[in-house]
Amino acid sequence: MKQHKLAARVEQISPFQVMAVLEKAKALEAEGKPVIHLEIGEPDFSAVSQVEQAGIQAIEQHQTGYTAATGLLELKQAISHYYASQYQVEVAPERIIVTPGASGGLLLMASLMVNAGDDVLMPDPCYPCNRHFVMQVGARARLLETRAEEAFAMTPEAVEATWQATTSGVWLASPSNPTGAVLSRSYVESMYDTVQRLGGHLLVDEIYQGLVYEGEDFSALSIADDVFVINSFSKYFAMTGWRLGWLVVPEWAVEGATKLAQNLFISAPSVSQHAAIRAFGQDVLDECEQRRQTLNARRLVLLKGLERLGLPVASPAQGAFYVYVDVSSVTQDAMAWCLALLETEYVALTPGADFGSKDANLYVRFAYACDEMDLLEALSRIERFIKK
C-alpha cells in the first residue's frame, strides 16, 4: 500500500500549546470541575441583538447567495463611512476587500504581497497564525527580539539592521495580541518611513481597534494611503463565529486583491455581510462602547489583582482584552505552571510559547473576556496556588 505524506509545510506549523490547556480544561469541566477560562481570546458577548436580527432577516429574505468577491457595496460604504466618522480618514469603498474573517484577509495579504523565498519581519511575541500565513506562500516570518521595556515593539533601527534583499515587509499589530499594547502614532509613522525607504510594505493588524483604554485609538490609514490594514468584526463587534473581516489596500493593489479574492474564497459569507451593515448603526455602536467600558473595568480589576499577587505586567495593557504577565518569580516553565494551575485550581491561562520564542517560558497571557466575579475568583485561586 502506498504511504501517503502530508505536505512539508504541515510539519512546519507548530500546534498551539494553549490547545493542550483547553483540552485539559474541557476534560475537567466534563468531570464537573468549575473551570474559569482566561485563555480564550474571544469576548463573552455575542453580537448585538440588532445585528443578529439583521442576519435572521437576510435569511428570511433569501439573501444567501454569493456576493461580489470583494463584498457587498453597501457594507463597504458603511465601513468607509465608519473610518471617516470615527477616525477622520477617507478610505474609498473600492479599497476595502471584505474577507472571511481577518484570517481570510491575512491569507489574501500574504498571497498579494509576499513572494516565495521572501521573509517578513514581525515582533517576538506576536499572534502565531501570522507566521503560518506567510509560510503558506513559501516565505518565512523572521521574529525580531523585543524588550518588555519597549512594550515588545520592534524598533525601526532593528528593522533596518535586520533588513535583507529578500525582506518583503513588516507586519505589526495594534492593539497587540498577546501584550495588549497600543502603538503610538509617532511609532507607526517612524516604522512606515523606515519600511518605505527600504522598499517594503507595511501591514498593521487592527482587529482589536476600538478596544483601546489608554493611548490614542487611531488607524494607520491616517498615516499614508499605501499602508495595508487588516480589521475584523470579531472583537469590537463580538461577531467571532460570523467569520467576517476586511483588508484595506492601496488603490494600485485593488485589481490584484480582487483577483485573489475571487479565486481564494469567491466571497465572504453573505448573511454575515448583510448583518454587519447593521453593526454601524449608532444604537449598535453605543452598545459596543458600553461593552468597551465593561472590558476596561475588568482590565482594572485584573491589573490591581496581579499587582497584589506580585505578578508584574510585562507590557502596558492599553487595549484588546489581554494582559501579558511575567511569571518568572514563580516558575521558569510557564507551560508546566499553566497545566499545574489548571489541574489544581481550575484556572486556564495561555503560556507565552504560543506567541514567540525569546524568554517565552517566562510569560503567560491572561484574557479578561469574562465577568468581574470570575476574574476575582481566578485571582483568589492563583494566590492560593502560588502560596502552595
N, C-alpha and C positions, 0 to 999 in steps of 0.2 A: 504494500500500500504506500502511495506517495505521501511523504511527510510534508505537511504544509508549514510555511513560515510566514509569520507576520512581517509587515514592512518594518525596516530597520528603525524608522522614526518612532515606532511604538515603544521600542526599548529605551529610547532616549527621554521619554516622558516619565517623570517621577510621580508616583501616586501621592495624593495629599496625605500628610501624616494625620491631619485632623479627621480623615475618614476612619482611621483606626479608633480615634476618640469617639466619633459619632456612632460607629458600630457598637462599641462597648456601652455607650450611653443608652442606645436603643435596647440592648440586651438587658441592662439594669432596669429600664423602665418596664420592660415586659415582665420582670420579676416583681413589679410594684414599687420600685425604689423611686424616691422623689428627686429626680434629676433636675438641676437648674442649668439651662442651656445659655452659656455665654460664649459659645464657639461659633454660632451660626451668623453669617453676615447677611441677615435678612430681617427687615423690620417686622415687629409683631402686629403691625397694622395691615389691614387689607386695603384694596383700592377704595377710594371714597365712593359712597353709595351712588352718587350721581354718575360716576364713571361706570360702575357696574351696570346700572340701568341702561346706559347708552350701549353697552355691549349686548345686553339682552335685546334691546330694540333692534340692533343691527342684525341679530339672528332672526328675529321675528319678521323683519323686512327682507330677509334673504340676501343680505349684503355680505355674502360669504365666499364670493369668487375671488380670483386673482385681482390684484390692483396693478397699477403701473409698477415697474420694477423698483423705482426709487421712492414709491409711496404715494398715498393719496395727496393730491394737490391741496385740499382743504387742510389736511394735517400739517403739511409743510408750511403753509401760510400761517397756521396757528403757531408753529414753532418759531418762525421768522418774527412774528409779532411779539412773541414772548421775549426773544432776545432784545428787541427794540425797547419794549416797555420795562423789562426787568433789569437789563444790563446795558442799555443805551448803546447798542451796537447794531448796525444794519447788516443783515445776512439775507441775501436773495434766496427765495424758496428753492430755486433750482440748484443751489449749492448744498442743499440738505438731502441726504440719502437715508431714507428710513430703512432700518435693518431688523432682522430677527434677534432682538436683544443687542446689548453692547457687544456681546461675543461675536455676533454676526458682523458688526461694524469693525471689530478688531481683525477678524479674518479677512474682510474686504480690504482693510487698510494695509495689511501685510502683503496681500496679493497685488495691490495697486502700486506700492512704493518700494518694495524690498525685493531685490533680485536674489536668486540662488547664489550662495557664496558670499553674500553681504553679511555685515553684522550691524546690530542695532544696540545702542548704549541705553542701559536702564540702571536705576539705583538699586543697591542692595541694602535694605529689603524692598521688594515690590510685589505686586499681585502676580502670582506664579503663572497664570494662564497666558500672560503677555509673552513670556518666553516661548511658550509652546506654539502660539500662533505664528511667531516668526519662524520657528522650526518647520512648520508645515510647508513653507515655501522654499525650503532648502537653505535657509540662512540660520544665523545663530544670534542669541542675545548675549551681550557681554555686560555682566553686572559690575558696576563700579563701586568700590568700597566707599562707604559714607561714615559719618560720625554722628553720634547721638547729639553732640553739642551743636551740630548744624541741622538738626531735625531730619537726619538721614537723607539730606538732599545732595545730589552731585553738584560740585562747583563747576562753573564754566571753565575754570582753569584746568580741572581734572579732565573734563571732556576734551579740551583742546590737546592736552598732553597725551591722551589715550587715542585720539582720532587716527585712523589709518585710511589708506586708499580704498579699502573695502567697506568703510563705515558708511552706512546709508543715512542714519539719522539718530535722533534722541527721542525716547518715549518717556513722558513724565505723567504724574497723576496728582490732582489737587481737587478736593481733599484726598488724602492718601489712604489706601489700604495697604499695609496694616497700621500705619502710625497715627492716622487721624490728623496729620499736619496739613496746613494750608500754605501753599506757596504764595509769596508776595508778588505784587505786580512788578516790582523792580527786578526780582529774581527771574521771572519769566521773560521779561524784556531782555535781560542780560543773556539768558540762555538762547533766546531767539537770535540775537545779534551774533553770538558765537557760532551757532549752527549755520546761519546764513553765510557767514564769512567762510566757513569750512565747506560749503557746498552741499549741505544735507537738508533733511526735512525735520520738522519738529511736530510731534503729536502730543497733545495734552488730553489725558483721560479725565473728564469732568463728570463722571457718572454720579458722584455724590454732591454735585453742585446744588446749592440751595440749603444743604445741611451744614452751614457754617455758623459757628457760635462766637468765634474770636477771629479777628483779621478781616480782610476785605473779601466779600463774595463777588468776584468778577469773572468774566470769561476771557480766556486767552485770545478769543477772536477780536477783542477790542485792541489788541496789540498790533496785529497785522492780518491782512487778508489771506496770506498763504500759510498760516498756522492751521494744522489739522486738529479737529476736536471731536472726541467721542462723548456721547451722552446717552442717557437711558431713562426709561420710565420706571425702572425697578426700585430705586431707592427713595428719592424725594416724593414720588407719586405712589410708592408702595404697590407697584404692579409687577412683581417679580415673575410670576408664572404666565403673564400675558406675553412675555418674550418680545419686547419691543424697545428698540433703541434708535439712535441715529448717528450718522457721521457727517460732519461738515467739511467740505473740501474746497480748495480754491477753484475759481472758475475754469482754469485751464485743465483741471482734473475731472470735471463733471462727466465728460463723454466716456473716459476710461472707467470711471467708477460705475457708470450706468451699465456699460457692457459687462462688467464683472458681476454686478448685482443680478442682471438678467440670467447669467449662467450659474452663479453660485447658489442662489436661493429663489429665483423667479420673483418673489415678492415677500414682504413681511406679512404676518397673519392679518387678514383683512378685518376680522371682528375686533381685534385689538386696536387696529388703526382707527376705526370708527369710534371706539370707546375713548381713545386717547385724545380725540378732538375736544371732548367734553372736559378733559383734565385742565384745560386752560381757562375755564370759566372762573370768574372772580370768586364765586362761592366755594369752588373746589380749592383754589389757591389759598383762600382764607383758612380752610381746614388744614391744608398742608402746613401752613405757617403755625397753627396751633400745635400740630404734631411736632414741628421743629422745636418749639418751646418745651414740649414734653420731653423730647430727647435731650435737650440741654439740661433740664432738671435732673434727669437720670445721670447725665455725664458728671454733674457736680456732686451728686451722691457718691458715685463711684470714685471720683478723684479724692474726695475727702476720706472715704473709707480706705483707699490704698495708702494714703499718707499716714493714716493712723496705724496701719499694719507695717509701715516701714518698707513698703514696696514702691520704689521710685518709678514714676512715669518717665519713660526714656525719651519721649518726644512730645512737644506741645500738642495736646489733644484738642485741636481747634475745630475739627469738623468730622463729617461722616458719623459713624457711631462706634468708633474703635478707640481703645487705649492700648498702647504698646508698653509693656511693663518689664522692667529689669528685675529678674528673679535670681540674680547671681548671689544674693545674700542668703538664699535658702537652698539653691541647687546649682549644679554645673551641668545638669541634663534636663532641660525643660520638658522634653517628651516624656521621660520617665516620671517626672514630677507631676505632669498633667494627668497621666494614667493613674498614678497613685492617689492623687486628689479625687479623681472621678470614682475610683473603686472604694474609697473610704468615706468621702464626704458628699459624693454625688453632685459635684460641680464640674461642668465640662468647659474647657478652655482650648484655645488653639496654640500649639507650640510654634515658636519662631522659625523653625526649619522649613516650614511651608513657604516662607517668603524670601529666603536668601540663604547665604552660607556663612558670612563672616560673623562669628560670635552668636549665631542664631540659636545655639543651645542655651543661651542666657536670657532669652526673651520669650514672652508669652503675650498673645493678643487677647484682650477682653472685648467682647461685643456687648454694648449696653442696649440691646434691642428687646429687652424685657422690662417688666414694670419695676417700680422702685422697691416694692416689698421683696421681690425675688432678688434684686441686687443686694439689699441689706442682709437677707438670709444667706446669700452666697458669700458675702464678706465675713459674716459670722462663722460660717463653716470653714472658710480658708484660714481664718485666725486660729480656729481650733486645730486645724491640720498642721499649721506651722508650729504651734506650741507642742504638738506631739513629738 
